[in-house]
Amino acid sequence: MLKLLVTVSQAADQSELISELVESGELFSPLHFTSEDAYTFLKEIPIYESCGILCRIPNWWKKKTNSLKLSISIGEKPPSKVGMKALLSFNPELFFGEDSFSQAEIEALLAQTEGLSFLKGKWVEVDHAKLETMLSMYTKANKLAKEGSLTLVDAMRMQLNVKNTLGVELQDADIDVEVEHGTWLSSIRHRLTNPAEIKNLTVGDDFKATLRHYQQTGFDWLVTMKSLGFGALLADDMGLGKTVQILALLEYLRQNDGIKSLLILPASLIGNWQKEIEKFTPQLKYTILHNKNKILELDSADLFITTYGMALRILELKDPQWDVLILDEAQAIKNPATKQTKAIKQLKSHFKIAMTGTPIENRLSDLWSLFDFLNAGLLGSANEFSQLTRTLNMNENYDKIRSVISPFILRRLKTDKKVISDLPDKIETKAYASLSKKQVILYNKLVKDLEHKLVSSTGIERKGLVLASIMKFKQICNHPDQYLAQQSFDAQHSGKFAKLAEICETIHEKRERVLIFTQFKEMTTPIADYLAQIFGRSGLILHGGTPAKKRSELVEQFCGIDYIPFMVLSLKAGGVGLNLTSANHVIHFDRWWNPAVENQATDRAFRIGQTKDVMVHKFITIGTIEEKIDSMIEDKQKLAGDIVASSGETWIGNLNNDELMQLVTLM
């Protein structure tokens, strides 16, 4: 009995109600509470329980089934126009539990004293502060409903507890605002988040590629996004063909609507896009804007291509209302404070697309800037978004943010079984690099020297001259310092180094591993030194000078538990006999022009024991002997299979002078 009374005594010390009941002795008899006393008792339950008193609480209070709630149904009917600024129909209602209350009934409750009130057969809590807040929100919602001024951006933002459209901070969990999507908005959201259900469209006969099933889905989704006026983030994993999906869209629009589109990208990707356009959409007219003084003639092309740097300098780009504005490697605008990002966000377009293969789930600070470009206002202001990301519960995995942005993102991963089942085990891509100014000067000088010497060379001497020159052309394409036998290897002087950085930065972010093959032993250390800067840690080097015992140790180290991001290998030393399946990327930095040798090297990663798809990147310098020979190998399969496979590039020595000069001269 004393133990029981101790708990009551502790409660009386903290509660005036219990203290009075103890002093009067009423506590030990059946009690009849007024609504005011009952309200006090219910609010003080946490105090009693902390003192060790077991309380049996009415379900309606414990579960708050009769709590006040503002319910808003948005987008029941289609809006009169499309886009993020489309005005949606919506209907606000006030509820106590499951019962709807009018504004007049809520105002009547405000006239009562705080506490418990018996309404419509149920007890409800009358809290003046909450009632006033909710009534204010309801009044504003009613006004917006009558004016019809709620945009799609507003509707989507109302899912975020930052600061909703009704102008009230929703940090109090007891203030319940429920947003429901009406029939039209629900159907749109379902279609965009389930793109495989969208009806397949046909690009047309002028499109010269066959889309894989997921690429067809991506194309259909992009067309739908354009028709609705929403900005789209195409975030497929590297190697799944984002470029061909965009080209399918542009070709479809060219045939059906006629378009003026602007593509902004890193300078290193211009060559890739040129090749893809010419191969897959030959009827799509394009022009490259690389001079800030060049006059913008909109009738001259369907697609205008420029770099991020030039987009800042070409002021004319701000004038037109582009049909489509595309950003490739869109992480270039992740910092909203830079002049480059601000300039790009000033460009006007009916439809905006951002492309990036970099995962965005763990880069929330970058996410806001991307969506500020695509669908401005969707994630609030930068400060609001920053506040939200600081206060979100990490265990929720940012579900609220994902819910808002998911209709506007399409991302497929190579690890997804639905995608993997349609992919080959080995994905080969050509990575095109441009020559730097220094490389161009050296290359052209070597072309002139070769042309002069060929006049007086014959027989074995001529063949030796040709093969030696080919080796020098390769060296220049790799890096000027290799050809000049210098040691600085400044990355800015080599287009291949820029391409290497572009690919390996993504590999680094995904914490994957890569093998880099070169036929030159002297290139292994410069490449490794440069990659150490990109990955923030050292890798391994294996070449002909590596002792046999050391090679086994390097392989074991590379495939071990500790993360070693890269290994640079000379093609002859590392091309056979090694098992390096911990890597799922292979880069051929320079070409042997022998498919069998290159495949053997690739098979260091693509072999039994490999659990991931292997991405193979073959570097080709645009306009040089590398591109021309690659084209010959691709076009003439007999040459590739019979001659090149057995003799490497020695067959080039059999070409006559005119054929040889045509092969080496820059395009």
C-alpha positions as CSV (number, residue, x, y, z in Angstrom):
1,M,0.0,0.0,0.0
2,L,2.9,2.4,0.9
3,K,4.5,1.7,-2.6
4,L,1.2,2.6,-4.2
5,L,0.8,5.7,-2.2
6,V,4.4,6.8,-3.0
7,T,3.5,7.0,-6.7
8,V,0.4,9.0,-5.9
9,S,2.4,11.4,-3.7
10,Q,4.9,11.9,-6.6
11,A,2.1,12.7,-9.0
12,A,0.5,15.2,-6.4
13,D,3.8,17.0,-6.3
14,Q,3.6,17.8,-10.0
15,S,-0.2,18.0,-10.5
16,E,-2.5,20.5,-8.9
17,L,-5.5,18.4,-9.8
18,I,-4.2,15.2,-8.1
19,S,-3.0,17.3,-5.1
20,E,-6.5,18.6,-4.5
21,L,-8.0,15.2,-4.9
22,V,-5.6,13.7,-2.4
23,E,-6.2,16.5,0.2
24,S,-10.0,16.1,-0.1
25,G,-9.8,12.3,0.0
26,E,-11.9,12.1,-3.2
27,L,-9.1,10.3,-5.0
28,F,-9.9,7.1,-3.1
29,S,-13.6,7.1,-4.2
30,P,-15.3,6.9,-7.6
31,L,-15.0,10.3,-9.3
32,H,-17.2,12.3,-11.6
33,F,-15.1,14.8,-13.7
34,T,-16.3,17.9,-15.3
35,S,-15.2,18.3,-19.0
36,E,-12.5,20.8,-17.7
37,D,-11.1,18.3,-15.1
38,A,-11.2,15.5,-17.6
39,Y,-9.3,17.6,-20.1
40,T,-6.7,18.4,-17.5
41,F,-6.4,14.7,-16.5
42,L,-5.9,13.6,-20.1
43,K,-3.2,16.2,-20.7
44,E,-1.4,15.2,-17.5
45,I,-1.3,11.4,-18.3
46,P,2.4,11.5,-19.2
47,I,3.1,12.9,-15.7
48,Y,1.2,10.1,-14.0
49,E,2.8,7.4,-16.0
50,S,6.3,8.8,-15.3
51,C,5.5,8.4,-11.5
52,G,4.6,4.7,-12.1
53,I,0.8,5.0,-12.3
54,L,-0.9,2.8,-14.9
55,C,-3.5,4.8,-16.9
56,R,-6.2,3.3,-19.0
57,I,-6.8,5.9,-21.8
58,P,-9.8,6.2,-24.1
59,N,-9.0,5.1,-27.6
60,W,-10.2,8.3,-29.2
61,W,-7.6,10.3,-27.1
62,K,-4.8,7.8,-27.4
63,K,-5.1,7.5,-31.2
64,K,-6.2,11.0,-31.7
65,T,-9.0,9.7,-34.0
66,N,-10.9,12.9,-33.3
67,S,-8.0,15.3,-34.0
68,L,-8.4,18.3,-36.2
69,K,-7.3,17.8,-39.9
70,L,-7.3,19.9,-43.0
71,S,-7.8,17.7,-46.1
72,I,-7.1,19.1,-49.6
73,S,-8.0,17.2,-52.7
74,I,-5.9,18.4,-55.7
75,G,-6.3,17.9,-59.4
76,E,-9.6,16.1,-59.7
77,K,-10.0,17.5,-63.3
78,P,-7.5,18.2,-66.1
79,P,-6.1,21.8,-66.1
80,S,-6.7,24.1,-69.0
81,K,-3.0,24.1,-69.8
82,V,0.1,21.9,-69.2
83,G,3.3,22.5,-67.4
84,M,4.5,23.2,-63.8
85,K,2.5,26.4,-63.8
86,A,-0.8,24.7,-64.8
87,L,-3.6,25.8,-62.4
88,L,-5.2,22.8,-60.7
89,S,-8.7,22.4,-59.2
90,F,-8.7,21.6,-55.5
91,N,-11.1,21.3,-52.6
92,P,-10.2,22.0,-49.0
93,E,-12.2,20.4,-46.1
94,L,-11.9,20.5,-42.3
95,F,-12.3,17.3,-40.3
96,F,-12.6,16.3,-36.6
97,G,-11.7,12.7,-37.0
98,E,-13.9,11.4,-39.8
99,D,-16.5,14.1,-39.5
100,S,-16.4,17.1,-41.8
101,F,-16.9,20.5,-40.2
102,S,-17.8,23.8,-41.8
103,Q,-16.0,27.1,-41.3
104,A,-18.9,28.3,-39.2
105,E,-18.8,25.3,-36.9
106,I,-15.1,25.8,-36.3
107,E,-15.7,29.4,-35.5
108,A,-18.3,28.4,-33.0
109,L,-15.8,26.1,-31.3
110,L,-13.4,29.0,-31.0
111,A,-16.1,30.9,-29.1
112,Q,-16.0,28.1,-26.5
113,T,-13.5,27.7,-23.7
114,E,-10.5,25.4,-24.3
115,G,-11.0,21.8,-23.3
116,L,-13.2,18.9,-24.3
117,S,-16.4,19.4,-26.3
118,F,-19.0,16.8,-27.2
119,L,-19.8,17.2,-30.9
120,K,-21.7,15.0,-33.3
121,G,-21.8,12.2,-30.7
122,K,-18.0,12.3,-30.0
123,W,-15.6,14.0,-27.6
124,V,-13.2,16.4,-29.3
125,E,-10.3,18.5,-28.1
126,V,-10.8,22.3,-28.4
127,D,-7.4,23.9,-28.7
128,H,-7.7,27.5,-29.6
129,A,-4.1,27.9,-31.0
130,K,-4.6,24.9,-33.3
131,L,-8.1,25.9,-34.3
132,E,-6.9,29.4,-35.2
133,T,-4.0,28.1,-37.2
134,M,-6.1,25.5,-39.1
135,L,-8.9,28.0,-39.7
136,S,-6.4,30.5,-41.1
137,M,-5.0,27.8,-43.5
138,Y,-8.6,26.7,-44.5
139,T,-9.6,30.4,-45.2
140,K,-6.5,30.8,-47.5
141,A,-7.2,27.5,-49.2
142,N,-10.8,28.5,-49.8
143,K,-9.6,31.7,-51.3
144,L,-7.1,29.9,-53.6
145,A,-9.8,27.4,-54.6
146,K,-12.1,30.2,-55.6
147,E,-9.4,32.1,-57.5
148,G,-8.1,28.9,-59.1
149,S,-4.5,29.9,-58.4
150,L,-2.9,26.7,-57.2
151,T,-0.2,25.5,-59.6
152,L,1.2,22.0,-60.0
153,V,4.4,23.2,-58.3
154,D,2.4,24.3,-55.3
155,A,0.5,21.0,-55.3
156,M,3.7,18.9,-55.4
157,R,5.4,21.1,-52.7
158,M,2.5,20.6,-50.3
159,Q,3.9,17.1,-49.8
160,L,7.0,18.6,-48.2
161,N,6.9,19.8,-44.6
162,V,9.1,22.8,-45.3
163,K,6.5,25.6,-45.6
164,N,3.4,24.8,-47.4
165,T,1.6,26.9,-49.9
166,L,-0.8,28.1,-47.2
167,G,2.0,30.0,-45.5
168,V,2.2,28.1,-42.2
169,E,5.2,26.3,-40.7
170,L,4.2,22.7,-40.2
171,Q,6.7,21.7,-37.6
172,D,3.9,20.7,-35.1
173,A,3.0,17.1,-35.7
174,D,-0.5,17.7,-34.2
175,I,-1.4,20.0,-37.0
176,D,-2.4,17.5,-39.6
177,V,-2.6,18.6,-43.3
178,E,-3.5,15.8,-45.7
179,V,-3.0,16.3,-49.4
180,E,-4.8,13.9,-51.7
181,H,-4.3,13.7,-55.4
182,G,-7.5,13.8,-57.5
183,T,-8.3,11.6,-60.4
184,W,-6.4,13.5,-63.1
185,L,-3.3,14.2,-61.0
186,S,-3.2,10.6,-59.7
187,S,-3.3,9.2,-63.2
188,I,-0.5,11.5,-64.4
189,R,1.7,10.6,-61.5
190,H,1.0,6.9,-62.0
191,R,1.9,7.2,-65.7
192,L,5.2,9.0,-65.1
193,T,6.3,6.8,-62.2
194,N,5.4,3.6,-64.2
195,P,6.9,4.6,-67.7
196,A,6.8,1.0,-68.9
197,E,3.0,1.3,-69.1
198,I,3.2,4.3,-71.5
199,K,2.1,3.4,-75.0
200,N,5.0,2.7,-77.4
201,L,5.7,5.3,-80.0
202,T,7.4,4.9,-83.4
203,V,10.3,7.2,-84.1
204,G,10.2,6.8,-87.9
205,D,12.3,5.3,-90.7
206,D,14.9,8.1,-90.6
207,F,16.0,6.9,-87.2
208,K,18.8,4.4,-87.8
209,A,19.0,2.7,-84.4
210,T,17.1,-0.2,-82.8
211,L,16.1,0.8,-79.3
212,R,16.4,-1.7,-76.5
213,H,13.2,-2.2,-74.5
214,Y,14.3,0.1,-71.7
215,Q,15.5,2.7,-74.2
216,Q,12.1,2.6,-75.9
217,T,10.5,3.2,-72.5
218,G,12.8,6.1,-72.0
219,F,11.9,7.6,-75.3
220,D,8.2,7.2,-74.7
221,W,8.6,8.8,-71.2
222,L,10.5,11.8,-72.7
223,V,7.7,12.4,-75.2
224,T,5.1,12.3,-72.5
225,M,7.1,14.7,-70.3
226,K,7.3,17.1,-73.2
227,S,3.6,16.9,-73.9
228,L,2.9,17.7,-70.2
229,G,5.5,20.5,-70.1
230,F,7.5,19.0,-67.2
231,G,11.3,19.2,-67.0
232,A,12.8,15.7,-67.2
233,L,15.9,14.2,-65.5
234,L,17.2,11.3,-67.5
235,A,19.6,9.6,-65.0
236,D,20.3,6.2,-66.4
237,D,23.4,4.4,-65.4
238,M,26.6,4.9,-67.5
239,G,26.5,2.8,-70.6
240,L,22.7,2.3,-70.9
241,G,22.4,4.7,-73.8
242,K,21.1,8.1,-72.7
243,T,22.3,9.8,-75.9
244,V,20.4,7.5,-78.2
245,Q,17.2,8.0,-76.2
246,I,17.6,11.8,-76.6
247,L,18.3,11.5,-80.3
248,A,15.2,9.3,-80.7
249,L,13.2,12.2,-79.1
250,L,14.8,14.9,-81.3
251,E,14.2,12.9,-84.5
252,Y,10.6,12.2,-83.5
253,L,10.0,15.9,-82.8
254,R,11.8,16.9,-86.0
255,Q,9.4,14.7,-88.1
256,N,6.2,15.7,-86.2
257,D,6.6,19.2,-85.0
258,G,9.8,20.8,-86.3
259,I,12.1,21.9,-83.5
260,K,14.8,24.3,-82.4
261,S,16.8,22.6,-79.7
262,L,19.9,23.6,-77.7
263,L,22.3,21.1,-76.3
264,I,24.9,22.2,-73.7
265,L,27.7,19.7,-72.8
266,P,31.3,19.4,-71.8
267,A,33.7,20.1,-74.7
268,S,35.1,16.5,-74.5
269,L,31.6,15.1,-75.5
270,I,31.2,17.0,-78.7
271,G,32.8,14.3,-80.8
272,N,30.7,11.6,-79.2
273,W,27.5,13.5,-80.1
274,Q,28.6,14.2,-83.6
275,K,29.3,10.6,-84.3
276,E,26.0,9.5,-82.7
277,I,23.9,12.1,-84.7
278,E,25.6,11.2,-88.0
279,K,25.1,7.5,-87.3
280,F,21.5,7.4,-85.9
281,T,19.8,10.6,-87.0
282,P,21.4,11.6,-90.3
283,Q,18.5,13.9,-91.2
284,L,18.8,15.9,-88.0
285,K,20.6,19.1,-89.0
286,Y,23.0,20.3,-86.3
287,T,25.6,23.1,-85.9
288,I,28.3,23.6,-83.2
289,L,28.5,27.0,-81.6
290,H,32.1,27.4,-80.5
291,N,32.6,31.1,-81.2
292,K,31.0,33.8,-79.1
293,N,30.9,36.2,-82.1
294,K,29.1,33.7,-84.4
295,I,25.7,34.9,-85.5
296,L,22.9,32.6,-84.3
297,E,20.9,31.7,-87.4
298,L,18.0,29.7,-86.1
299,D,16.9,28.5,-89.5
300,S,20.2,26.8,-90.2
301,A,19.8,23.8,-88.0
302,D,17.4,21.7,-85.9
303,L,19.9,21.3,-83.1
304,F,22.5,23.7,-81.8
305,I,25.4,22.4,-79.7
306,T,27.6,24.3,-77.4
307,T,29.7,23.9,-74.3
308,Y,29.1,25.0,-70.8
309,G,31.9,27.6,-71.1
310,M,30.5,29.0,-74.4
311,A,26.9,29.1,-73.0
312,L,28.2,31.7,-70.6
313,R,29.8,33.8,-73.4
314,I,27.2,33.5,-76.2
315,L,24.7,36.1,-75.1
316,E,22.4,35.4,-78.1
317,L,21.4,32.1,-76.5
318,K,19.1,34.0,-74.1
319,D,16.9,35.5,-76.7
320,P,15.1,32.6,-78.3
321,Q,12.4,30.4,-76.6
322,W,14.0,27.0,-77.3
323,D,11.7,24.1,-78.0
324,V,14.0,21.8,-76.1
325,L,17.0,22.6,-73.9
326,I,19.3,19.7,-73.0
327,L,22.1,19.5,-70.5
328,D,24.5,16.6,-70.8
329,E,26.6,15.8,-67.7
330,A,24.2,18.1,-65.9
331,Q,26.1,17.9,-62.7
332,A,28.0,20.9,-64.2
333,I,25.2,23.1,-62.8
334,K,25.2,21.5,-59.3
335,N,26.6,24.7,-57.7
336,P,23.8,27.3,-58.0
337,A,26.2,30.2,-57.1
338,T,28.5,30.0,-60.2
339,K,28.1,32.4,-63.1
340,Q,27.9,29.3,-65.4
341,T,24.9,27.9,-63.6
342,K,23.1,31.2,-63.4
343,A,23.6,31.9,-67.1
344,I,22.2,28.5,-68.1
345,K,19.2,28.9,-65.8
346,Q,18.4,32.2,-67.6
347,L,17.9,30.3,-70.9
348,K,14.2,30.0,-71.9
349,S,12.7,26.7,-73.1
350,H,9.4,25.0,-73.4
351,F,10.9,21.7,-72.4
352,K,14.1,21.0,-70.4
353,I,16.1,17.8,-70.0
354,A,19.0,17.1,-67.7
355,M,21.2,14.1,-68.4
356,T,23.5,12.5,-65.8
357,G,24.6,9.0,-65.0
358,T,25.7,10.0,-61.6
359,P,23.5,8.7,-58.8
360,I,21.6,11.6,-57.1
361,E,20.1,9.9,-54.1
362,N,23.1,10.8,-51.8
363,R,23.8,14.2,-53.3
364,L,20.9,16.3,-52.0
365,S,22.8,19.5,-52.1
366,D,23.2,19.1,-55.9
367,L,19.6,17.9,-56.4
368,W,18.1,21.2,-55.6
369,S,20.1,23.0,-58.3
370,L,19.1,20.4,-60.9
371,F,15.4,20.8,-60.1
372,D,15.7,24.5,-59.9
373,F,16.7,24.3,-63.6
374,L,14.2,21.7,-64.6
375,N,11.1,22.6,-62.6
376,A,11.8,25.8,-60.6
377,G,10.0,26.0,-57.3
378,L,9.3,22.3,-56.9
379,L,11.7,21.9,-54.0
380,G,11.2,25.4,-52.6
381,S,13.9,27.9,-52.2
382,A,17.5,26.9,-51.6
383,N,17.2,27.9,-47.9
384,E,13.9,26.0,-47.5
385,F,15.5,22.8,-49.1
386,S,18.6,23.1,-46.9
387,Q,16.4,23.4,-43.8
388,L,14.4,20.4,-44.9
389,T,17.4,18.2,-45.5
390,R,18.8,19.1,-42.1
391,T,15.6,18.2,-40.2
392,L,14.6,15.0,-42.1
393,N,14.9,11.8,-40.2
394,M,17.7,9.8,-41.9
395,N,15.9,6.6,-41.3
396,E,13.1,7.7,-43.5
397,N,15.5,7.7,-46.5
398,Y,14.2,11.0,-47.6
399,D,10.9,9.5,-48.7
400,K,9.1,12.8,-48.8
401,I,11.7,14.3,-51.2
402,R,11.7,11.2,-53.4
403,S,7.9,11.2,-53.5
404,V,7.9,14.8,-54.9
405,I,10.7,14.3,-57.5
406,S,10.0,10.7,-58.6
407,P,7.6,11.6,-61.4
408,F,10.3,13.8,-63.0
409,I,13.2,11.3,-62.8
410,L,13.9,8.2,-65.0
411,R,16.8,6.1,-63.7
412,R,17.7,2.6,-64.6
413,L,20.7,0.7,-63.2
414,K,22.8,-2.1,-64.8
415,T,22.3,-4.0,-61.5
416,D,18.5,-4.1,-62.1
417,K,17.6,-7.6,-63.3
418,K,15.0,-6.2,-65.6
419,V,17.7,-4.3,-67.4
420,I,20.5,-6.8,-67.1
421,S,18.4,-9.5,-68.8
422,D,18.5,-7.4,-71.9
423,L,22.1,-6.3,-71.8
424,P,25.1,-8.2,-73.1
425,D,27.7,-9.2,-70.5
426,K,30.2,-7.0,-72.2
427,I,29.3,-3.4,-73.3
428,E,31.8,-1.9,-75.7
429,T,31.7,1.9,-76.3
430,K,33.9,4.2,-78.3
431,A,35.1,7.2,-76.3
432,Y,36.1,10.1,-78.6
433,A,38.7,12.6,-77.5
434,S,39.7,15.9,-79.2
435,L,43.2,17.0,-79.8
436,S,44.5,19.9,-77.8
437,K,46.1,22.9,-79.6
438,K,49.6,21.6,-78.8
439,Q,48.7,18.1,-80.2
440,V,47.3,19.7,-83.4
441,I,50.5,21.6,-84.1
442,L,52.7,18.6,-83.5
443,Y,50.5,16.3,-85.5
444,N,50.3,18.6,-88.5
445,K,54.1,19.0,-88.5
446,L,54.6,15.3,-88.4
447,V,52.2,14.9,-91.4
448,K,54.3,17.4,-93.4
449,D,57.6,15.7,-92.5
450,L,56.2,12.3,-93.5
451,E,54.9,13.7,-96.8
452,H,58.3,15.2,-97.6
453,K,60.3,12.0,-96.7
454,L,57.9,9.6,-98.6
455,V,59.0,11.2,-101.9
456,S,62.6,9.8,-101.6
457,S,61.9,6.6,-99.6
458,T,61.4,3.1,-101.2
459,G,61.4,-0.5,-100.2
460,I,62.2,-1.6,-96.7
461,E,63.3,2.0,-95.8
462,R,59.8,3.3,-96.7
463,K,58.1,0.6,-94.7
464,G,60.2,1.4,-91.7
465,L,59.5,5.1,-92.1
466,V,55.8,4.5,-92.2
467,L,55.7,2.3,-89.2
468,A,57.9,4.7,-87.2
469,S,55.6,7.6,-88.1
470,I,52.5,5.6,-87.1
471,M,54.1,5.1,-83.7
472,K,54.8,8.8,-83.4
473,F,51.2,9.7,-84.4
474,K,50.0,7.4,-81.6
475,Q,52.3,9.1,-79.1
476,I,51.0,12.6,-80.1
477,C,47.4,11.4,-79.7
478,N,48.2,10.1,-76.3
479,H,50.1,13.1,-75.0
480,P,52.6,15.6,-76.5
481,D,55.1,14.9,-73.7
482,Q,55.3,11.3,-74.7
483,Y,56.2,12.2,-78.3
484,L,58.6,15.0,-77.0
485,A,60.1,12.7,-74.3
486,Q,59.3,15.2,-71.6
487,Q,58.1,14.5,-68.1
488,S,55.5,17.1,-67.1
489,F,52.5,15.4,-68.7
490,D,50.1,18.4,-68.1
491,A,46.6,17.0,-68.4
492,Q,45.4,20.1,-70.3
493,H,47.6,19.2,-73.2
494,S,45.9,15.9,-73.9
495,G,42.3,15.2,-75.0
496,K,42.6,11.6,-73.9
497,F,43.5,12.7,-70.3
498,A,40.4,14.8,-70.3
499,K,38.3,11.8,-71.5
500,L,40.0,9.6,-68.9
501,A,39.0,12.0,-66.1
502,E,35.4,12.2,-67.4
503,I,35.0,8.4,-67.2
504,C,37.0,7.7,-64.1
505,E,35.2,10.4,-62.0
506,T,32.0,8.4,-62.4
507,I,33.8,5.2,-61.6
508,H,35.2,6.8,-58.5
509,E,31.8,8.0,-57.4
510,K,30.4,4.5,-57.8
511,R,33.4,3.0,-56.0
512,E,34.1,0.6,-58.8
513,R,37.5,-0.5,-60.3
514,V,39.0,0.0,-63.7
515,L,41.8,-1.5,-65.8
516,I,43.6,0.9,-68.2
517,F,45.6,-0.7,-71.0
518,T,48.3,1.1,-73.1
519,Q,50.8,-0.4,-75.5
520,F,53.5,2.0,-74.2
521,K,55.4,1.2,-71.0
522,E,56.4,4.9,-70.7
523,M,52.8,5.9,-70.4
524,T,51.9,3.7,-67.4
525,T,53.4,6.0,-64.8
526,P,52.0,9.3,-66.1
527,I,48.5,7.8,-66.4
528,A,48.7,6.3,-62.9
529,D,49.9,9.6,-61.5
530,Y,47.0,11.4,-63.1
531,L,44.4,8.8,-61.9
532,A,45.7,9.1,-58.4
533,Q,44.5,12.7,-58.4
534,I,41.1,11.7,-59.7
535,F,40.5,8.8,-57.2
536,G,42.3,10.5,-54.3
537,R,44.5,7.4,-53.8
538,S,47.1,5.4,-55.6
539,G,46.6,2.5,-57.9
540,L,48.9,-0.2,-59.3
541,I,51.2,-0.4,-62.4
542,L,52.1,-3.6,-64.3
543,H,54.3,-3.7,-67.4
544,G,57.1,-5.7,-69.0
545,G,59.6,-4.7,-66.4
546,T,57.5,-6.1,-63.5
547,P,59.0,-9.3,-62.2
548,A,56.8,-12.4,-62.4
549,K,56.5,-12.8,-58.6
550,K,55.6,-9.2,-58.2
551,R,52.8,-9.6,-60.9
552,S,51.1,-12.2,-58.8
553,E,51.3,-10.0,-55.7
554,L,49.8,-7.0,-57.7
555,V,46.9,-9.2,-58.9
556,E,46.2,-10.4,-55.4
557,Q,46.4,-6.9,-54.0
558,F,44.1,-5.5,-56.7
559,C,41.5,-8.2,-56.1
560,G,41.8,-8.0,-52.3
561,I,39.5,-6.5,-49.7
562,D,41.1,-3.1,-49.7
563,Y,39.8,-0.8,-52.3
564,I,42.3,-0.2,-55.0
565,P,40.5,1.8,-57.8
566,F,42.7,1.2,-60.8
567,M,45.5,-0.7,-62.4
568,V,47.5,0.6,-65.4
569,L,48.9,-2.2,-67.6
570,S,51.0,-2.3,-70.7
571,L,49.1,-4.3,-73.3
572,K,51.7,-7.0,-73.9
573,A,52.5,-7.6,-70.3
574,G,49.0,-7.5,-68.9
575,G,47.0,-8.6,-71.9
576,V,47.1,-12.3,-71.1
577,G,47.2,-14.7,-68.2
578,L,45.8,-12.4,-65.4
579,N,42.5,-12.7,-63.6
580,L,41.3,-9.3,-62.6
581,T,37.6,-9.8,-62.2
582,S,37.3,-7.2,-59.4
583,A,37.3,-4.6,-62.1
584,N,34.2,-4.1,-64.2
585,H,35.6,-1.3,-66.4
586,V,38.3,-1.6,-69.1
587,I,39.8,1.4,-70.9
588,H,42.0,1.0,-74.0
589,F,43.9,4.2,-73.8
590,D,45.6,3.7,-77.1
591,R,44.6,1.1,-79.8
592,W,46.5,-1.9,-80.9
593,W,44.2,-2.1,-84.0
594,N,44.1,-5.9,-83.5
595,P,40.7,-7.0,-82.2
596,A,42.0,-10.3,-81.0
597,V,44.7,-8.6,-78.8
598,E,42.3,-6.0,-77.4
599,N,39.7,-8.7,-76.6
600,Q,42.4,-10.7,-74.8
601,A,43.2,-7.7,-72.7
602,T,39.5,-7.1,-72.0
603,D,39.2,-10.7,-70.9
604,R,41.3,-9.9,-67.8
605,A,38.1,-8.6,-66.4
606,F,35.5,-10.3,-68.6
607,R,36.0,-13.9,-67.6
608,I,34.6,-16.6,-65.2
609,G,34.2,-15.1,-61.8
610,Q,33.0,-11.7,-63.0
611,T,29.7,-10.9,-61.4
612,K,29.0,-7.5,-63.0
613,D,28.6,-6.3,-66.6
614,V,31.9,-5.1,-68.0
615,M,32.1,-1.7,-69.6
616,V,34.8,-1.4,-72.3
617,H,35.9,2.1,-73.3
618,K,38.0,2.3,-76.5
619,F,39.7,5.7,-76.8
620,I,39.7,7.3,-80.3
621,T,41.1,10.7,-81.1
622,I,38.8,12.6,-83.5
623,G,40.0,13.4,-87.0
624,T,43.3,11.5,-86.6
625,I,44.7,8.3,-87.9
626,E,43.1,6.6,-84.9
627,E,39.6,7.4,-86.1
628,K,40.3,6.6,-89.7
629,I,41.7,3.2,-89.0
630,D,38.9,2.4,-86.6
631,S,36.5,3.3,-89.3
632,M,38.2,1.0,-91.8
633,I,38.2,-1.9,-89.3
634,E,34.5,-1.4,-88.6
635,D,33.5,-1.0,-92.3
636,K,35.6,-3.8,-93.7
637,Q,35.1,-6.8,-91.5
638,K,37.3,-9.0,-93.8
639,L,40.2,-6.6,-93.2
640,A,39.5,-6.7,-89.5
641,G,39.2,-10.5,-89.4
642,D,41.9,-11.6,-91.8
643,I,44.6,-9.0,-92.1
644,V,44.4,-6.8,-89.0
645,A,43.9,-9.7,-86.6
646,S,47.1,-11.3,-87.7
647,S,49.4,-8.4,-88.5
648,G,48.4,-5.5,-86.3
649,E,49.1,-2.2,-88.2
650,T,51.9,-3.6,-90.4
651,W,49.4,-3.7,-93.4
652,I,49.4,0.1,-93.4
653,G,52.9,0.0,-94.8
654,N,51.5,-1.5,-98.0
655,L,49.4,1.5,-98.8
656,N,50.5,3.9,-101.6
657,N,51.6,7.4,-100.9
658,D,48.2,9.0,-101.6
659,E,46.3,6.5,-99.5
660,L,48.8,6.9,-96.7
661,M,48.6,10.7,-96.6
662,Q,44.8,10.5,-96.7
663,L,45.0,8.2,-93.7
664,V,47.2,10.4,-91.5
665,T,46.0,13.9,-92.5
666,L,43.8,15.6,-89.9
667,M,40.1,15.9,-90.9
